[in-house]
Amino acid sequence: MRAVVQRVLEASVTIDGAKVSQIGPGLLVLLGVGKGDSEADVPWMVEKLATLRIFEDAAGKMNLSLEDTHKQLIVVSQFTLYGDTRKGRRPSFIDAMEPTAAKALYERVCEGLRGRGLTVGTGVFAADMKVALINDGPVTLLLETPGAAGA
């Protein structure tokens, strides 16, 4: 699995003009699932997202996590994170997992985060979404599970 994690002041997901998720300060996570990913990758990603020390403490150091701060997150499925652009002009998505299995793992990550007591907004899997955010910092990180395809 791959995730682009952005610390945000606010973020939202809109589909066909209707806002389906909106948060204040927290994280926007774009989550991609690759062909080699499995249920075994879910706990790693959930733990990393919940405990990643990306928020500032009283001393101004990135020392606090979502769990420490009780901030919210939105997780948006993003198969294009597995786009290979090394050859030609059109990305190849051959390393992305097929949609049915990818959706199941995406949903398991969201469930796992909720199971840790976090407020989790989502997009709609495979929908044409408009994602808006105000990046805070900006702070943007790339996470990959240890066995991620191409990692």
C-alpha positions, -999 to +999 in steps of 0.1 A: +000+000+000+010+035-007-003+066+011+003+103+005-003+119+038-009+157+040-013+177+072-042+200+066-060+229+083-092+216+065-101+192+037-133+180+019-145+156-007-173+166-031-191+143-056-215+157-081-217+190-062-225+174-029-200+174+000-195+138+012-167+144+038-153+175+055-128+179+083-110+207+101-074+202+112-060+168+106-048+146+078-058+140+042-047+106+031-046+094-005-044+056-003-034+033-031-036-004-030-011-025-052-013-060-066+010-074-040-009-060-010-030-081+014-049-081+046-015-084+064-006-048+053-037-033+069-025-032+105+008-016+095-009+012+076-035+017+103-008+019+131+014+042+110-014+066+102-028+067+137+006+072+154+027+092+129+041+121+149+033+149+124+016+175+146+035+201+166+037+200+204+040+231+226+076+234+217+069+235+180+083+201+173+065+175+152+059+152+182+022+145+183+000+120+164-037+119+154-043+098+185-025+123+207-044+153+192-078+138+185-077+154+151-097+139+121-087+124+088-102+118+054-090+087+035-095+088-003-088+058-025-062+067-051-052+039-076-031+064-095-005+062-068+005+030-086+009+048-120+042+040-136+054+069-158+089+056-165+081+048-201+061+066-227+037+094-220+007+076-206+009+061-171+006+024-167-016+012-138-006-025-141+007-025-105-026-013-090-048-040-075-081-048-092-110-027-079-130-052-059-100-064-039-086-029-036-119-016-022-120-043+004-085-034+017-092+004+015-124-002+036-104-024+061-079+005+066-108+029+073-124+004+097-091-001+115-087+037+120-122+040+133-115+010+156-087+031+172-113+058+180-104+082+152-130+102+132-125+090+096-142+107+066-140+090+032-146+096-005-166+071-025-145+043-041-141+048-078-162+079-079-151+112-097-142+132-066-132+168-061-108+169-032-101+203-016-076+210+011-056+237+028-022+221+034-007+230+068+031+236+067+030+223+040+037+188+054+034+160+029+048+125+034+048+093+014+042+060+033+047+025+018+040-007+036+071-028+038+060-052+011+045-026-013+048-033-050+078-014-063+090-004-028 
